[in-house]
Amino acid sequence: MPRTRPEFTKSPYFVDEPGNWHLKAGAPKKMQAELDNYLQSLENLDEDGTINGNQIDIYSTH
């Protein structure tokens, strides 16, 4: 499932270098935190039986 494009990527502070996403000096703290959280989330690998890290219970009766 493709991820939606984060808002910080549309900012003039955002630098999209392959393998080196970063923000220019002076970027708002909130934007810095969003980028850090996003990059950290990319390190979380999905395991078998999960979708975006959520465990799927195939035996659920709901």
C-alpha positions, 0 to 999 in steps of 0.5 A: 500500500503506497504511503501518502506524500507527507506535507513537509515534502511540499515545503521550500525547506525540504531537500529531496536528495536521494538517500539524504532527505533533510531540511534547510536551515531555519525549518520550523521545529514542528517540521523537523520533528515530522521529518524525523518521525517519518524517517524513523517510521521507514525503519520499521519493517512490516512482518508477515501477518501485518499491514503497515505494522498492524497485526491482522487476525484472520480468525476474527469473527467481527 
